Amino acid sequence: MDWKTDNNRWVKEFEFSNFIEAVEFVNKIVPLAESADHHPDILVHSYKKVRIELFTHSKGKITDKDYDLAKEIDKII
Protein backbone atom coordinates (compact mmCIF):
# COMPACT_ATOMS: atom_id res chain seq x y z
CA MET A 1 0.00 0.00 0.00
CA ASP A 2 1.18 3.47 -0.80
CA TRP A 3 0.65 6.45 1.49
CA LYS A 4 -2.90 7.75 1.24
CA THR A 5 -5.03 10.45 2.77
CA ASP A 6 -7.43 9.14 5.37
CA ASN A 7 -9.39 11.40 7.71
CA ASN A 8 -7.05 14.34 6.95
CA ARG A 9 -3.97 12.29 7.78
CA TRP A 10 -1.18 10.81 5.65
CA VAL A 11 -1.49 7.06 6.35
CA LYS A 12 0.24 3.84 5.47
CA GLU A 13 -0.13 0.29 6.72
CA PHE A 14 2.82 -2.08 6.88
CA GLU A 15 2.67 -5.84 7.38
CA PHE A 16 5.49 -7.98 8.72
CA SER A 17 6.10 -11.68 9.27
CA ASN A 18 5.60 -11.48 13.02
CA PHE A 19 5.22 -9.24 16.06
CA ILE A 20 8.96 -8.90 16.65
CA GLU A 21 9.56 -7.53 13.14
CA ALA A 22 6.66 -5.09 13.55
CA VAL A 23 8.04 -3.73 16.82
CA GLU A 24 11.59 -3.54 15.43
CA PHE A 25 10.22 -1.43 12.57
CA VAL A 26 8.54 0.93 15.04
CA ASN A 27 11.80 1.22 16.97
CA LYS A 28 13.57 2.31 13.77
CA ILE A 29 11.02 5.10 13.31
CA VAL A 30 11.72 6.57 16.75
CA PRO A 31 15.07 8.23 15.93
CA LEU A 32 13.69 9.58 12.63
CA ALA A 33 10.74 11.16 14.41
CA GLU A 34 12.90 12.58 17.19
CA SER A 35 15.38 14.02 14.70
CA ALA A 36 12.57 15.70 12.76
CA ASP A 37 10.79 16.75 15.98
CA HIS A 38 7.68 15.33 14.32
CA HIS A 39 5.96 12.38 15.93
CA PRO A 40 3.56 10.08 14.10
CA ASP A 41 0.66 8.20 15.55
CA ILE A 42 1.65 4.53 15.47
CA LEU A 43 -0.62 1.55 15.95
CA VAL A 44 0.65 -2.02 16.16
CA HIS A 45 -2.30 -4.33 15.57
CA SER A 46 -3.19 -7.84 14.49
CA TYR A 47 0.21 -8.79 15.99
CA LYS A 48 2.17 -8.06 12.81
CA LYS A 49 0.72 -4.91 11.25
CA VAL A 50 1.78 -1.32 11.83
CA ARG A 51 -0.35 1.67 10.88
CA ILE A 52 1.44 5.02 10.66
CA GLU A 53 -0.56 8.27 10.64
CA LEU A 54 1.15 11.59 9.95
CA PHE A 55 -0.47 14.96 10.58
CA THR A 56 0.94 18.33 11.61
CA HIS A 57 -1.20 19.15 14.62
CA SER A 58 0.10 22.71 14.94
CA LYS A 59 -1.03 23.49 11.36
CA GLY A 60 -4.21 21.44 11.42
CA LYS A 61 -3.33 19.70 8.17
CA ILE A 62 -0.83 17.52 6.32
CA THR A 63 2.36 19.49 5.61
CA ASP A 64 5.79 18.98 4.09
CA LYS A 65 6.97 17.68 7.47
CA ASP A 66 4.59 14.75 7.04
CA TYR A 67 5.67 14.01 3.50
CA ASP A 68 9.35 14.27 4.48
CA LEU A 69 8.96 11.88 7.41
CA ALA A 70 6.97 9.46 5.24
CA LYS A 71 9.88 9.34 2.76
CA GLU A 72 12.31 8.59 5.59
CA ILE A 73 10.06 5.85 6.96
CA ASP A 74 9.84 4.24 3.51
CA LYS A 75 13.63 4.11 3.34
CA ILE A 76 13.88 1.80 6.38
CA ILE A 77 11.71 -0.91 4.86
Backbone as a chain_set.jsonl record, in Angstrom:
{"seq": "MDWKTDNNRWVKEFEFSNFIEAVEFVNKIVPLAESADHHPDILVHSYKKVRIELFTHSKGKITDKDYDLAKEIDKII", "coords": {"N": [[0.833, -1.188, 0.0], [0.502, 2.186, -0.802], [1.212, 5.462, 0.565], [-1.627, 7.199, 1.716], [-4.354, 9.545, 1.854], [-6.323, 9.766, 4.672], [-8.955, 10.569, 6.595], [-7.982, 13.206, 6.888], [-5.287, 12.733, 7.345], [-1.976, 11.534, 6.635], [-1.427, 8.373, 5.689], [-0.234, 5.03, 6.157], [-0.107, 1.519, 5.924], [1.721, -1.169, 7.176], [2.877, -4.509, 6.827], [4.235, -7.268, 8.508], [6.252, -10.233, 9.082], [5.96, -11.172, 11.642], [5.283, -10.356, 15.128], [7.609, -9.421, 16.399], [9.19, -8.372, 14.283], [7.495, -6.297, 13.504], [7.53, -4.601, 15.758], [10.267, -4.013, 15.858], [10.48, -2.496, 13.536], [8.938, -0.243, 14.258], [10.602, 0.718, 16.282], [12.737, 1.599, 14.751], [11.681, 3.821, 13.587], [11.518, 5.674, 15.613], [14.037, 7.205, 16.125], [14.084, 8.702, 13.744], [11.745, 10.227, 13.898], [12.237, 11.688, 16.237], [14.508, 13.143, 15.47], [13.42, 14.746, 13.483], [11.686, 16.143, 14.988], [8.994, 15.54, 14.927], [6.256, 13.701, 15.397], [4.748, 10.688, 14.687], [1.486, 9.128, 14.796], [1.257, 5.877, 15.887], [0.208, 2.609, 15.398], [0.287, -0.636, 16.456], [-1.063, -3.56, 15.41], [-3.13, -6.521, 15.111], [-1.095, -8.259, 15.576], [1.068, -8.236, 13.762], [0.99, -6.061, 12.11], [1.486, -2.63, 11.252], [0.306, 0.563, 11.579], [0.811, 3.733, 10.387], [0.248, 7.106, 11.02], [0.399, 10.332, 9.862], [0.387, 13.777, 10.593], [0.308, 17.23, 10.877], [-0.168, 18.647, 13.723], [0.004, 21.253, 14.771], [-0.489, 22.845, 12.578], [-2.871, 21.95, 11.679], [-3.265, 20.323, 9.494], [-2.034, 18.214, 6.79], [1.38, 18.514, 6.11], [4.536, 19.548, 4.602], [6.355, 18.483, 6.412], [5.187, 16.081, 7.125], [5.159, 14.664, 4.701], [7.914, 14.527, 4.27], [8.814, 13.005, 6.496], [7.447, 10.647, 5.96], [8.777, 9.78, 3.633], [11.289, 9.194, 4.739], [10.598, 7.126, 6.48], [9.779, 5.192, 4.63], [12.239, 4.517, 3.563], [13.435, 2.837, 5.433], [12.345, 0.387, 5.194]], "CA": [[0.0, 0.0, 0.0], [1.177, 3.473, -0.796], [0.652, 6.449, 1.489], [-2.899, 7.754, 1.239], [-5.031, 10.455, 2.766], [-7.434, 9.141, 5.374], [-9.389, 11.404, 7.712], [-7.055, 14.338, 6.95], [-3.967, 12.288, 7.779], [-1.185, 10.807, 5.648], [-1.492, 7.063, 6.347], [0.241, 3.836, 5.468], [-0.131, 0.288, 6.716], [2.82, -2.08, 6.883], [2.669, -5.843, 7.377], [5.489, -7.982, 8.717], [6.101, -11.677, 9.274], [5.597, -11.484, 13.021], [5.221, -9.243, 16.064], [8.956, -8.896, 16.646], [9.556, -7.527, 13.139], [6.658, -5.095, 13.549], [8.044, -3.729, 16.82], [11.59, -3.543, 15.426], [10.216, -1.431, 12.569], [8.541, 0.933, 15.038], [11.798, 1.218, 16.967], [13.566, 2.306, 13.766], [11.022, 5.1, 13.308], [11.716, 6.571, 16.754], [15.068, 8.235, 15.93], [13.691, 9.581, 12.632], [10.738, 11.158, 14.412], [12.903, 12.577, 17.186], [15.383, 14.024, 14.702], [12.567, 15.698, 12.759], [10.785, 16.746, 15.976], [7.683, 15.331, 14.321], [5.958, 12.384, 15.932], [3.563, 10.079, 14.098], [0.662, 8.199, 15.554], [1.649, 4.53, 15.475], [-0.625, 1.554, 15.95], [0.651, -2.015, 16.159], [-2.297, -4.328, 15.569], [-3.187, -7.845, 14.488], [0.208, -8.79, 15.985], [2.171, -8.062, 12.809], [0.721, -4.913, 11.248], [1.778, -1.316, 11.826], [-0.346, 1.674, 10.877], [1.438, 5.021, 10.664], [-0.556, 8.268, 10.643], [1.148, 11.586, 9.951], [-0.471, 14.956, 10.577], [0.943, 18.326, 11.612], [-1.205, 19.147, 14.621], [0.099, 22.707, 14.94], [-1.025, 23.489, 11.363], [-4.213, 21.437, 11.424], [-3.328, 19.701, 8.17], [-0.833, 17.516, 6.322], [2.358, 19.488, 5.612], [5.786, 18.981, 4.09], [6.97, 17.682, 7.475], [4.592, 14.751, 7.044], [5.667, 14.007, 3.497], [9.346, 14.267, 4.479], [8.961, 11.878, 7.412], [6.974, 9.462, 5.24], [9.878, 9.344, 2.757], [12.308, 8.591, 5.587], [10.058, 5.854, 6.958], [9.839, 4.239, 3.511], [13.631, 4.108, 3.344], [13.884, 1.804, 6.378], [11.706, -0.914, 4.859]], "C": [[0.876, 1.248, 0.0], [0.55, 4.357, 0.281], [-0.627, 6.998, 0.876], [-3.446, 8.714, 2.279], [-6.236, 9.73, 3.353], [-7.764, 10.005, 6.586], [-8.405, 12.551, 7.97], [-5.687, 13.981, 7.527], [-3.303, 11.541, 6.632], [-0.917, 9.448, 6.289], [-0.898, 5.97, 5.472], [0.239, 2.674, 6.448], [1.0, -0.622, 6.231], [2.501, -3.433, 7.509], [3.997, -6.591, 7.406], [5.206, -9.458, 8.954], [5.61, -12.033, 10.674], [5.637, -10.212, 13.869], [6.59, -8.605, 16.283], [9.395, -7.971, 15.517], [8.756, -6.232, 13.145], [7.191, -4.107, 14.58], [9.429, -3.198, 16.468], [11.45, -2.402, 14.423], [9.843, -0.139, 13.29], [9.755, 1.541, 15.723], [12.747, 1.948, 16.016], [12.976, 3.674, 13.416], [11.334, 6.128, 14.388], [12.814, 7.601, 16.512], [14.755, 9.19, 14.778], [12.724, 10.648, 13.121], [11.367, 12.158, 15.379], [13.769, 13.603, 16.463], [14.578, 15.114, 13.991], [11.687, 16.514, 13.713], [9.349, 16.71, 15.447], [7.289, 13.886, 14.602], [4.656, 11.818, 15.374], [2.719, 9.353, 15.137], [0.964, 6.813, 14.995], [0.762, 3.524, 16.182], [-0.063, 0.208, 15.499], [-0.612, -2.83, 16.418], [-2.214, -5.646, 14.813], [-1.831, -8.55, 14.575], [1.348, -8.565, 15.003], [1.966, -6.896, 11.84], [1.008, -3.625, 12.009], [1.106, -0.276, 10.948], [0.317, 2.959, 11.351], [0.505, 6.12, 10.169], [0.268, 9.52, 10.895], [0.195, 12.762, 9.759], [0.237, 16.033, 11.386], [-0.121, 19.014, 12.452], [-1.186, 20.674, 14.725], [-0.466, 23.473, 13.741], [-2.449, 23.027, 11.044], [-4.375, 20.785, 10.072], [-2.042, 18.907, 7.897], [0.098, 18.565, 5.721], [3.578, 18.767, 5.058], [6.504, 18.14, 5.139], [6.458, 16.243, 7.428], [5.122, 13.985, 5.835], [7.147, 13.644, 3.656], [9.564, 13.07, 5.407], [8.495, 10.59, 6.764], [8.073, 8.911, 4.333], [10.962, 8.652, 3.561], [11.853, 7.224, 6.125], [10.127, 4.811, 5.85], [11.255, 3.729, 3.26], [14.075, 2.976, 4.274], [13.243, 0.451, 6.133], [12.65, -1.765, 4.048]], "O": [[1.867, 1.331, 0.725], [-0.503, 4.038, 0.832], [-0.7, 7.233, -0.33], [-3.042, 8.689, 3.441], [-7.054, 9.16, 2.631], [-6.946, 10.152, 7.493], [-8.044, 12.831, 9.113], [-5.014, 14.822, 8.121], [-3.977, 10.985, 5.766], [-0.253, 9.375, 7.323], [-1.028, 5.971, 4.248], [0.539, 2.828, 7.631], [1.198, -0.81, 5.031], [1.923, -3.498, 8.594], [4.774, -6.549, 6.452], [4.049, -9.875, 9.017], [4.94, -13.046, 10.877], [5.98, -9.135, 13.382], [6.706, -7.38, 16.343], [9.921, -6.889, 15.779], [9.294, -5.173, 12.82], [7.29, -2.911, 14.304], [9.731, -2.04, 16.755], [12.223, -1.445, 14.462], [10.366, 0.929, 12.974], [9.911, 2.762, 15.736], [13.487, 2.832, 16.448], [13.7, 4.576, 12.995], [11.408, 7.324, 14.104], [12.553, 8.793, 16.678], [15.124, 10.363, 14.832], [12.867, 11.827, 12.797], [11.053, 13.348, 15.333], [13.763, 14.785, 16.804], [15.011, 16.263, 13.91], [11.023, 17.461, 13.293], [8.608, 17.691, 15.509], [7.92, 12.957, 14.1], [3.588, 12.401, 15.563], [3.197, 9.012, 16.22], [0.931, 6.601, 13.782], [0.584, 3.574, 17.399], [0.049, -0.055, 14.301], [-1.167, -2.792, 17.516], [-1.329, -5.847, 13.981], [-1.49, -9.356, 13.708], [2.509, -8.695, 15.39], [2.698, -6.769, 10.858], [0.807, -3.532, 13.22], [1.308, -0.239, 9.734], [0.379, 3.241, 12.548], [0.027, 6.073, 9.035], [0.77, 9.741, 11.997], [-0.676, 12.748, 8.889], [0.719, 15.757, 12.485], [-0.876, 19.852, 11.96], [-2.239, 21.31, 14.764], [-0.875, 24.626, 13.879], [-3.143, 23.644, 10.235], [-5.486, 20.696, 9.55], [-1.096, 18.938, 8.684], [-0.328, 19.401, 4.924], [3.642, 17.538, 5.049], [7.191, 17.18, 4.792], [7.214, 15.302, 7.665], [5.485, 12.813, 5.935], [7.576, 12.574, 3.224], [10.407, 12.216, 5.131], [9.09, 9.537, 6.996], [8.274, 7.698, 4.275], [11.502, 7.635, 3.126], [12.647, 6.288, 6.208], [10.497, 3.665, 6.104], [11.43, 2.607, 2.786], [14.996, 2.231, 3.939], [13.574, -0.526, 6.806], [12.304, -2.884, 3.672]]}, "num_chains": 1, "name": "protein.A"}
